[in-house]
């Protein structure tokens, strides 16, 4: 019984603190906004690089599969899909808004 009462009180406190009002976020400075934009661009480029690596590994696996199935008397039909290399990360900041 004590355990249930303790859990009920603990749950009530958790709900009360979860509904507490948070202060408004501070406005971003231009430097912080620029840094955030660069981080977003870097993350997008990282995703492109990961997709490129995945595409290359899929090409390698498909080549291996076609090589082994051709020897087994099966006629595979490979469909070539070109993987687009994103290149190195280059960030050009947008012009400042006036």
C-alpha positions as CSV (number, residue, x, y, z in Angstrom):
1,X,0.0,0.0,0.0
2,X,2.8,2.4,0.9
3,X,4.5,1.6,-2.4
4,X,1.4,2.5,-4.4
5,X,0.9,5.7,-2.5
6,X,4.6,6.6,-3.1
7,X,4.2,5.9,-6.8
8,X,1.1,8.0,-7.0
9,X,2.7,11.0,-5.3
10,X,5.8,10.6,-7.4
11,X,3.7,10.5,-10.6
12,X,1.8,13.6,-9.5
13,X,5.1,15.5,-8.9
14,X,6.4,14.4,-12.3
15,X,3.2,15.6,-14.0
16,X,3.4,18.9,-12.1
17,X,7.0,19.6,-13.1
18,X,6.3,18.5,-16.7
19,X,3.7,21.2,-17.0
20,X,6.0,23.9,-15.7
21,X,6.4,26.9,-18.1
22,X,9.8,27.2,-19.7
23,X,11.2,30.6,-20.3
24,X,11.2,32.0,-23.8
25,X,14.4,31.2,-25.8
26,X,16.8,34.0,-26.2
27,X,16.9,35.5,-29.7
28,X,19.8,34.2,-31.9
29,X,22.6,36.5,-32.7
30,X,23.7,36.8,-36.3
31,X,26.8,34.8,-35.5
32,X,24.9,32.0,-33.8
33,X,22.4,31.9,-36.7
34,X,25.2,31.7,-39.2
35,X,26.8,28.9,-37.2
36,X,23.5,27.1,-37.1
37,X,23.1,27.4,-40.9
38,X,26.6,26.0,-41.4
39,X,25.9,23.1,-39.1
40,X,22.7,22.3,-41.0
41,X,24.6,22.4,-44.3
42,X,27.3,20.2,-42.9
43,X,24.7,17.7,-41.6
44,X,23.0,17.6,-45.0
45,X,26.4,17.0,-46.7
46,X,27.1,14.2,-44.3
47,X,23.8,12.6,-45.2
48,X,24.8,12.8,-48.9
49,X,28.1,11.2,-48.2
50,X,26.5,8.4,-46.2
51,X,24.1,7.8,-49.1
52,X,27.0,7.7,-51.5
53,X,28.8,5.1,-49.4
54,X,25.7,3.0,-49.1
55,X,25.2,3.2,-52.9
56,X,28.8,2.1,-53.5
57,X,28.5,-0.8,-51.1
58,X,25.2,-1.9,-52.8
59,X,27.0,-1.8,-56.1
60,X,29.7,-4.0,-54.7
61,X,27.2,-6.5,-53.3
62,X,25.3,-6.6,-56.5
63,X,28.4,-7.1,-58.6
64,X,29.3,-10.0,-56.3
65,X,25.8,-11.5,-56.6
66,X,25.8,-11.2,-60.4
67,X,29.3,-12.8,-60.5
68,X,28.1,-15.8,-58.4
69,X,24.7,-16.3,-60.1
70,X,26.2,-16.2,-63.6
71,X,28.4,-19.2,-62.7
72,X,25.3,-21.1,-61.4
73,X,23.7,-21.0,-64.8
74,X,21.2,-18.2,-64.0
75,X,20.9,-15.1,-66.2
76,X,21.0,-12.1,-63.9
77,X,19.9,-8.8,-65.4
78,X,21.9,-6.1,-63.7
79,X,20.5,-2.6,-63.8
80,X,23.3,0.0,-63.5
81,X,22.5,3.0,-61.2
82,X,25.1,5.7,-61.1
83,X,26.1,6.8,-57.6
84,X,26.6,10.5,-57.4
85,X,29.7,11.5,-55.4
86,X,28.9,14.6,-53.3
87,X,32.5,15.8,-53.3
88,X,34.1,17.7,-50.4
89,X,32.1,19.9,-48.1
90,X,32.0,23.5,-49.3
91,X,29.9,26.1,-47.4
92,X,29.1,29.5,-48.9
93,X,27.1,31.5,-46.5
94,X,24.1,33.4,-47.7
95,X,24.2,37.1,-48.0
96,X,23.2,38.9,-44.8
97,X,19.6,40.2,-44.7
98,X,19.4,43.9,-44.3
